[in-house]
Every structure is written in C-alpha cells, then in structure tokens.
C-alpha cells in the first residue's frame, strides 16, 4: 500500500464511510496503478498486486521472496 501511495500520490481506497472503506479494503482488489498513471511498468503493477492480494497464499510468502522479485 505504501508503494501504491508513493507512486500514485493517494491511498488505493477512500471513503468517508468507515464501513464502506473497511469493506473495500477486505473485499476489493487494489485499484490498478494504471488508472492513475499510464506510465507504470507492468512488472511494478504485478508486484503491487501480488503484495496486496486478498488471499494470503497469493502474496509473497517471505521477505526473501519479495527481495528476489525486486532485485
């Protein structure tokens, strides 16, 4: 989420209603970075999507796995 915010300049989910916000965070996939910046590389979009996957098994399973992808 920090990478998303740093790249786009805003958080991926927003709402004045706390229930709606929580529901989005828990259930909705992260919005595409390309919705905000067309120049985002596909590899970076993929990293953000994997890091924020709703299903834990679909996320990076360790810091080492994450480091291998970004180096």
C-alpha positions, 0 to 999 in steps of 0.5 A: 500500500505504501508503494501504491501511495508513493507512486500514485500520490493517494491511498488505493481506497477512500471513503468517508464511510468507515464501513464502506472503506473497511469493506473495500479494503477486505473485499476489493482488489487494489485499484490498478496503478494504471488508472492513475498513471499510464506510465507504470511498468507492468512488472511494478503493477504485478508486484503491487498486486501480488503484495496486496492480494486478498488471499494470503497464499497469493502474496509473497510468502517471505521477505526473501521472496519479495527481495528476489522479485525486486532485485 
